[in-house]
């Protein structure tokens, strides 16, 4: 896929995620691999719910801190360098997944059949400061195979072989997290 097609896919993902309430303020960031040595990534400080074609920076995987790229580029870079299967990364602060991140827990992927079949597992990434190289290294180490990474006290990351796969994983994981929270609430009401 060329740069324009990837940007169109990322803009579609932003629209879907905005409608789902996954993108508060300027939180989150998106990227897609252009080839083995380069990617596009959202620029620093932009609202992902109002993204335009001009809100993406093209960077090489050799660049540790590109000038205009998201402050989380080190996280994206580390995942691309450690996982050849990853061609897209979507990082959001969606309500239910972020609740799990705040609780230092992962949703139970076995709760819903579709989640179990499509998420590729969920990994809990121990807390590291956002934007740090340490976060990237830790995510690469703990998230070697998962399709969803829960960043402790931070948010969630979906990875995929395509923008669509990452988006679908993120939507399913958020639904899974909501269902698990609702099930816990129902169980506590029944026990009263």
C-alpha positions as CSV (number, residue, x, y, z in Angstrom):
1,X,0.0,0.0,0.0
2,X,1.3,3.5,-0.8
3,X,1.6,6.5,1.5
4,X,-1.7,8.0,0.4
5,X,-3.6,4.7,0.8
6,X,-2.2,4.2,4.3
7,X,-3.1,7.7,5.4
8,X,-6.7,7.1,4.1
9,X,-6.9,3.9,6.1
10,X,-5.5,5.7,9.2
11,X,-8.0,8.5,8.7
12,X,-10.8,6.0,8.5
13,X,-9.5,4.4,11.8
14,X,-9.5,7.8,13.5
15,X,-13.1,8.3,12.4
16,X,-14.2,5.0,13.8
17,X,-12.3,5.4,17.0
18,X,-13.6,9.0,17.5
19,X,-17.2,7.7,17.2
20,X,-16.4,5.1,19.8
21,X,-15.1,7.6,22.3
22,X,-11.5,6.3,22.2
23,X,-9.7,9.6,21.6
24,X,-9.9,12.1,24.4
25,X,-8.0,15.5,23.9
26,X,-4.7,14.9,22.0
27,X,-4.2,11.4,23.6
28,X,-3.1,8.5,21.5
29,X,-1.1,8.1,18.3
30,X,-1.2,6.0,15.1
31,X,1.4,4.7,12.7
32,X,1.8,2.4,9.7
33,X,4.8,0.9,8.1
34,X,5.6,2.1,4.6
35,X,8.3,-0.5,4.1
36,X,11.0,-2.3,6.1
37,X,12.8,1.0,6.9
38,X,10.2,3.7,7.1
39,X,6.8,4.5,8.6
40,X,4.2,7.3,8.8
41,X,3.2,8.4,12.3
42,X,0.9,11.0,13.7
43,X,2.5,14.3,14.5
44,X,3.0,15.4,18.1
45,X,0.1,17.2,19.8
46,X,-2.6,16.8,17.2
47,X,-6.2,15.7,18.0
48,X,-6.6,12.3,16.5
49,X,-10.3,12.8,16.3
50,X,-9.7,15.6,13.8
51,X,-6.8,14.2,11.8
52,X,-6.1,15.4,8.3
53,X,-3.6,14.2,5.7
54,X,-1.1,16.8,6.9
55,X,-1.0,15.4,10.4
56,X,1.4,12.6,9.6
57,X,5.2,12.6,9.6
58,X,7.3,10.2,7.5
59,X,10.2,8.8,9.5
60,X,12.8,6.1,9.2
61,X,13.1,3.3,11.7
62,X,16.7,4.5,12.4
63,X,15.4,7.8,13.8
64,X,15.0,7.6,17.6
65,X,13.4,11.0,18.1
66,X,12.2,12.6,14.8
67,X,11.4,16.3,15.1
68,X,7.6,16.3,14.3
69,X,6.6,12.7,15.2
70,X,4.4,11.7,18.2
71,X,6.1,11.6,21.5
72,X,5.4,7.9,21.5
73,X,7.5,7.2,18.4
74,X,10.0,5.2,20.5
75,X,7.2,2.8,21.4
76,X,6.1,2.4,17.8
77,X,9.7,2.1,16.6
78,X,10.6,-0.6,19.1
79,X,7.5,-2.7,18.1
80,X,8.3,-2.4,14.4
81,X,11.9,-3.4,15.0
82,X,11.0,-6.4,17.1
83,X,8.0,-7.7,15.2
84,X,8.1,-8.2,11.4
85,X,4.4,-9.1,11.6
86,X,3.4,-5.6,12.6
87,X,2.5,-3.1,9.9
88,X,0.2,-0.8,12.0
89,X,0.1,0.4,15.5
90,X,-2.9,2.2,17.1
91,X,-2.5,3.6,20.6
92,X,-5.6,4.9,22.4
93,X,-6.9,5.7,25.8
94,X,-10.3,4.1,25.4
95,X,-12.4,4.0,28.6
96,X,-12.7,0.2,29.3
97,X,-9.2,-0.8,28.2
98,X,-7.7,2.1,30.1
99,X,-9.7,1.0,33.2
100,X,-7.9,-2.3,32.9
101,X,-4.6,-0.5,32.4
102,X,-5.3,1.5,35.6
103,X,-6.1,-1.7,37.4
104,X,-2.9,-3.4,36.1
105,X,-5.0,-6.2,34.6
106,X,-5.8,-7.6,31.2
107,X,-9.3,-8.5,30.1
108,X,-10.0,-12.2,29.9
109,X,-9.6,-13.0,26.2
110,X,-11.4,-16.3,26.7
111,X,-14.6,-14.5,27.8
112,X,-15.8,-14.0,24.1
113,X,-15.1,-16.4,21.3
114,X,-14.5,-13.7,18.7
115,X,-11.9,-12.0,20.9
116,X,-10.2,-15.4,21.6
117,X,-10.1,-16.1,17.8
118,X,-8.9,-12.7,16.6
119,X,-6.9,-10.7,19.2
120,X,-3.8,-12.8,19.1
121,X,-3.6,-12.6,22.9
122,X,-3.4,-9.7,25.3
123,X,-0.2,-8.7,27.0
124,X,0.2,-6.5,30.1
125,X,3.1,-4.1,29.8
126,X,4.6,-3.0,33.2
127,X,4.5,0.7,33.8
128,X,7.2,2.8,32.2
129,X,7.0,6.6,31.6
130,X,5.0,7.5,28.5
131,X,7.3,8.5,25.6
132,X,10.3,6.9,27.1
133,X,12.7,4.5,25.4
134,X,12.1,2.2,28.3
135,X,8.4,1.9,27.4
136,X,9.4,0.9,23.9
137,X,11.9,-1.7,25.1
138,X,9.5,-3.1,27.7
139,X,6.6,-3.3,25.2
140,X,8.8,-5.1,22.7
141,X,9.9,-7.6,25.4
142,X,6.5,-8.3,26.9
143,X,4.4,-7.9,23.8
144,X,6.3,-10.3,21.5
145,X,3.1,-12.0,20.2
146,X,0.0,-10.2,21.5
147,X,-2.3,-8.3,19.2
148,X,-3.3,-6.0,22.1
149,X,-0.9,-4.5,24.6
150,X,-2.3,-3.0,27.9
151,X,0.1,-0.3,29.0
152,X,-0.1,-0.2,32.8
153,X,-1.5,3.2,34.0
154,X,-1.5,4.5,30.5
155,X,-3.8,3.0,27.8
156,X,-3.9,0.3,25.1
157,X,-2.1,-0.5,21.9
158,X,-3.4,-2.6,19.0
159,X,-1.0,-4.0,16.5
160,X,-1.8,-5.7,13.2
161,X,-0.5,-6.7,9.8
162,X,-2.7,-4.0,8.4
163,X,-4.6,-0.9,9.6
164,X,-7.9,-2.8,9.4
165,X,-6.6,-5.7,11.5
166,X,-5.3,-3.3,14.2
167,X,-8.5,-1.4,14.2
168,X,-10.7,-4.5,14.4
169,X,-8.5,-5.8,17.2
170,X,-8.9,-2.6,19.1
171,X,-12.6,-2.5,18.7
172,X,-13.0,-6.1,19.8
173,X,-10.7,-5.6,22.8
174,X,-12.6,-2.6,24.0
175,X,-15.9,-4.5,23.6
176,X,-14.3,-7.4,25.6
177,X,-13.2,-5.1,28.3
178,X,-16.7,-3.5,28.6
179,X,-18.4,-6.9,28.7
180,X,-16.1,-8.1,31.4
181,X,-16.7,-5.0,33.5
182,X,-20.5,-5.4,32.9
183,X,-20.3,-9.1,33.9
184,X,-18.6,-8.2,37.1
185,X,-21.3,-5.6,37.9
186,X,-24.0,-8.2,37.2
187,X,-22.4,-10.8,39.3
188,X,-22.2,-8.4,42.3
189,X,-25.9,-7.5,41.9
190,X,-26.9,-11.1,41.8
191,X,-24.9,-11.9,45.0
192,X,-26.8,-9.1,46.9
